[in-house]
Amino acid sequence: MALLTRRTSPGSPKAMQRFQNCIAFLWPSLNSGPAQAHAIQRKSAQIDSLDCLTNELVSRNSKKWDELRDLFIRKPNKIESNPNNFSDQNEIVSTSFGQNVNILSKGVVSDFEVICSPQLGLDIRSLSQPQLDNLLLSTVEIKNKPDFLYLIKQCIRYQQLPSNEVLLGSLKYLMQLCRLQQIESLADLCKLREHPLVKVYANFSPFKAMALWRSGSADIALVTLHRDYGNCMETGEGRKLARNVFRTIVEDTLLQKSEAVLVSLMQVARSIYTEQKDIFVVACVWKQCFASEWFSDQKSAADLYDNYQELQQLVARRSSSLCSSFLRTNNVDAVHRLIEVFLQNEQREACANCLSLLFNYQYLRSDLRACAEIIKSCSELGMPLSDVQNEQFLTLFLNQPTIGNVRSKENHQPKPVKEFQFKF
């Protein structure tokens, strides 16, 4: 597998050599180990006095640079100790270094910046498809954004695509990063190659719409998804992705309490139902509005429920799962309103399912009063609970302590001893 290297300028080997030569000149003592120093001392004993004098001068020069290096190392520490100078730390250190040494040229500094560049210097044309897949998967798994975007840029530049699974993972990651331009470039490349995923996902419209939505372009995102929603419905995978994107947009809209976006979203939902006869988007909007604590959202949900008979049938069929989702979030008020809606529309079976689930919810919390009210309501409505639930209510009722037992326990409790504090 190809190794990941760092990208440098066209003259990078020379830049590295200049940088190493400069470092060796500045700090020659870094390259001298104990063995080398011992060899120098042994050799200096055999040469004439002129060489000894030269070695002594070099040694003094080396000590001078060591002292300057220690000074430069101590200065950043002092700067770090002051929190007010933390933002300008790198600028102050580089300025003081240049003023005191006055040797590092601009070319060496630029070479150092190129060497430390975080971008990859890999040419993907030398890679096979499995190698490219492994690189993209690795960068996505560790969320390495710069290297991932560099690889995607290379794929677009050299028109080399990964496998279908890796391509989908890359598109989802680009969608999270709000990289609309890269998604469009991949869509154009796949369209040029007549890639099968272009038809499945309608020219990658769900990915584009989600990237637009996350970047703040709500209206354009809804228009993009609405335009190609019909093409996404032709395949199961495309329909699933488009519906997931719509569900995420609806949840975010109600969470952010955006009235303007909610109005646009309801218009798109109505248009999709009129054009495609798909009630899913309308049902998503209704559920989030119905579960909301705001009266305006609940009113919007009531209007949708009254205007769409197909929505009424869908909600009645999924009454159990819908009620369970409300109870998982402890939204008992939504369950009460749902039971009321079912009673108003004479959907007795759906109402009985909700009453049964609500009784189980209150029984697990040992709420005798709530269970008694549910039993009473079921008796009045002619929707009796199961025999098991009736036995559970009886057991809960019998296990409750009587008033006499509670009072006797209170009487037998030892009275607290009064504490006195003497003020002398």
N, C-alpha and C positions, 0 to 999 in steps of 0.2 A: 504494500500500500504506500502511496506517495506520502512523503513527509510534509508537514506544514512548515513553511518558512515565512520569513518576514519580507515584505516588499520594500525595495530600496530604489533610489534613483538609478538612471542608466550607468553612472560611474560609481556604483556602490562599492566594489572591491577597493578602488583607489581611495574612496571616502573612508572606508574602514581602516586602511593602512595609514592614512594621514592621522586619523583619530588615535590609533595605537601608538604611532610615533610621538604624537604630542603628549600622550599620557606617560609614555616611557621617559620623555624628556622632563616632564614636570615632577614625577615621583619615581626616580630611578631606584630608590630603596625598596619599592614594592616588589621588584623582580629579583632582589638579592636575598637568598636564603642563607641559613647557617653554613652549609657546605661551601657555597660560593664565597662567602666572606672569609672562611678559613683558607680557601685556596688563594685568595688575593693576598692575605697576610703572609702566607708561606712564600708566595712568589715575590712579594715586595722585599723580603729579606735578602733576596739574591740579586737585586738590581741596584743600580747606582743611586747616589743621593738625589739626582735630578728627578728620577722617577718617584722617589719617596716624597719629594716636595709636591710633585704633580698629584699624587694620590691624596696627600693631605688637603690640597686645595679642593679636589673633587669631593672629598668627605665633608669638608666644611660647607660646600655648596649644597650637598645632599641634606645636611642638617638644617640648613636655611629653609629649603623647600618643605622639609618635614614640619618645621615650626609654622610656616605659612599655612600648610595644609591643616594642621591642628587648629589654627586660628579660624580658618574658613568653616571647619566643622563645628566649632563652638558658637559661631555667630548664628547659624540657624536655630540652635537650641535656645539661645536667648530670645530670638524672635518668636519661637513657639511658645515660650513661657508667657508672652504678652498676648492675650486673646484679641486685643484690638488690632494687632498687626497680622492676624492669621490670614486674612484675605489677600494681603500683599506679600506673603512670605516668599513665594517663588521669585517674584520680581526683585525684591530687595536682595536676596541671596545671589541671584545672577548678576545684579548691578555691582555689588561689592566684590564679587569674584573677578569681574572684568576690570574694575578700577584698580585692585591691588596687584593682580598678576599682569594684566595688560599684555598678554601673550596670545591667548586664544583668538584666532582670527574668526571672521564671520563664516568663512568656509568650513572651519572645524565645527562651529556651533550648528550650522545647518546640516552637516553630515551626521552629527549626533542626534538631531531631531529625526532625520530620515531613518537612522538605525533603530530608534525607539518607536517607530511608527507601528500602531496596533493592527494594521491591515495585513491580510495575507498576501504573499507574493507567489501564489500558486496558479499555474496555467492548467485549467481543467481539460484542455484538449489532449493532454497526455494521460488522462484517466479513463478507465473503463466505466461503464454505467454502474456496476456494483460499488466501485470505489467512490463515485460521485454520490450515490445514495447514502453510503456510510458517512461521508463528510457532512451532508445536509442533515441527516438524522442526528448526528452528534451535536452539531451547532444548535439545532432546535431543542434537543433534550436539555442542554445546559444553558439555554437562553443566551447564547453568545451572539448578540445582535450584530456587531460590526462584521464578524467573519461570515455570518449567514448572509447578510446583505451583499457582501463582496462576492460570495459564491453565486447568488442569484444574478448579480450583475454580469458575471462571467457566463452564466447559462444563457442569458439574453443576448449577450454580445456574440458568442460563438454558436448560438442556436443549438444548444445541446440540452436535452431535457432528461430529468430523472425518470424513474419508474412511476406508474400511476399512483401508487400508495404514497410514495415520498412526495410527489407533486401535490397531492391533496394536503398532506401535512404542512408543506411549505406555504400553500395558499392560506391555510388557516392561521399560520403564524404571521404571515403578512397582513392578514385581516386584523389580527390583534394589534399589530404595530401601526395600523392605519396607513399602510403603504399602497395607496391606490395606483400610483404610477407603475410600480413593479407588477401589480396584478394585471393591469391593462396590457403591459408589455408581454407578459406570459400568455395572456389570452390571445393577443395577435400572433404570437409565435405558434401556439397550439392550433389556431385557426389556419395558419399557413401550412402546418404539417398535417392538417385534417385529423387532429387528435380526437379520439372518441369522447373524452371528457368535456369537450366544448359543447357537444349536443346534450350531454347528460345534465350539465349545470347551466345551460342557456348562456353560453359565452361568459361564464363565471360571474353572472349578475349577482347571486347571493353574496359572494365574497366582496364584490365592489360595494354593494349596498351596506354591508356591515362595516366596511372600512370608512365609508362616508358617514355613517351614523356615529361611529366612535370619534371621528374627527370633528363632529359638531354640525355637519351638513344634513339636518334631519329631513328637510323637504326633498332634497335631491336623492337621498337614500330611499325614501318612500316611492318616489317616481321611478327610480331605477328598478326596484324590486317589483313594483306594480306592472311595469312595462313587459318584463320577461317572466312573470309569474305563470302565465299559461304554458310557456315552453318548459318550465321546470316541472309542471304537473304531468308531463308525458312519461317520465321515468320515476321509479320509486325513490331512488337516491336523491334526485333533484327535488322531488316534492318534499322529502324529509328535511333536507337542508333549508329550503325556502321557508317551510313552516317553523323550523327552529329559529331562523333569523327573525321572522315576524313575532314569534313569542318573546324573544329577547327584547325587541324594540318596544313591544307593548308593556312588558314588565318595567323596563327602564322609564318609559313615559309616565306610568302611574306612580313610580317611586319618586320621580323628580317633580311630580305635581305640575306638569307642563300642560296648561289648558289648550294653548294654541296647537301644540303637536297632537294632542288627543283629538281635537276636531279634525285635523288633517288625516289622522289615522283612521277615524271612523268613516270618513269619506272614502278612503282607499278600501276599507273593509267592505263597505256597501257596493263599491264598484266591482270588486273582485267577485262578490256573490252574484251580481247581475251578469257579469261577463262569463264567469267560469262555473257558476252554480256550486261554489265551494263555500260552505258555512264555517269552515275552520277559523278563518281570521276573525269573523264576527263573533264566534264563540270565545276566542282568546280575549278580545276586547271586553266582552260581557263578563267573563269570569273575573278579570282584574278590577273592573269597575264595581262589580257586585261585592267583592271582598273588601273594597276600600271603606275607610271610616268616614269619608267625606260624603255629604248628602248629595252634592252635585254629581259625583261619580255614580252613586246608587240610582239617582234619577236617570242618568244616561243608560245604565244597565236595564232599568225597567222599560224604557222606551224601546230598546233593542229587543227585549223579550216579548213585548206586545206586538211588534211589527213583523217578526219572523217566526212563522209556525214551525219551520224546520229547526230553528234554534230551540224551541220548546220541546220538540221531540228528542233532540240530541241531549239536552239537559236531563230530561226524564230518564232516558236510557242509562245515563251515566250518573244517576243520583247517588249511588253508593260511593263511587270513587270520588265524586265531587264533595260529598259530605265528609268523607274521611280526610281529604286534603285540608278542609277547613278545621277539622278537629285536631289535626296534627299541629297546626299553628295556634291552637287554643282559641280559635275564632268562633265562639259559641253563638255570638250575635248573628253572624252570617248564616249559621245553621237554622236559627229561629226564623230569620227572614226567608230562607229557602223553603222551609216547611209552610210558611204562610203563602208563598208564591204557588206552591203545588196545590194547596187547598183552594186558592182562588181559581185555578185553572182545572180543578177536579182531576188532578193526577194523583189518585189515591195510593196506587202501588209505590210510586216514588216517595210520597209522603210517609208511608209506613216504613220504608227502608231507612229514611232519615231518623224517624222516631226510635227505631230499634238501635241504630248506631249511637244516637244521643243518650239512650238509656245505658248502654254499655260504657260510654265515656263517663257518665256521672256515677255509675256503680263502682268503677275502678277507683274513683276518688271518695267513695263512701259518703256521698252526698245524699242523705235520706230524703230531704225536702225536695230536691230536684227530681229524684226518682219517683217520689209520690205524685208530683205534678205531671210527670210523663205518663204514669199509669192512669191517672185520672183523665188526661186528655185522650189517651188511646181508648178508654172505655166510652167516653162521650162521642168520639168520632167513629166508633165501631171498627177500630183497628187494633184488636187485642195483640199483646205481645206473646212470645212463645212461652211454653210451660217452663223452660229453663230460666227465662228471665223473671217469670213470676216467682219461682222458688228463690232466685237470687234476691229479689226484693223482700220476700218474707224473711230470709236469713239476715239481711241487713237490718230489718226492722226489729227482729228478736235480739240481735246482738247489741242493740243500743242500750245503754244504762238507763234505768228508770229514775224518776225524780227522787223517790225515797232513797235509793242507793247513793245518788249523788249527794243528797243532803247528809246522809249518815257518814259518808266519807269526809265531807267538809267538817262535821262535828267532831270526828275522831282525830282530825289533824291537830297536832300540838300547836298551841298558841305561841307566837314568837315572844321571847323574853325581851322586856323593855330594857333598853340600855340607858344608863344615866351617866351624865358627865358632870362631875363636881367642878365648880368654879372657884377653887381655892387651892 
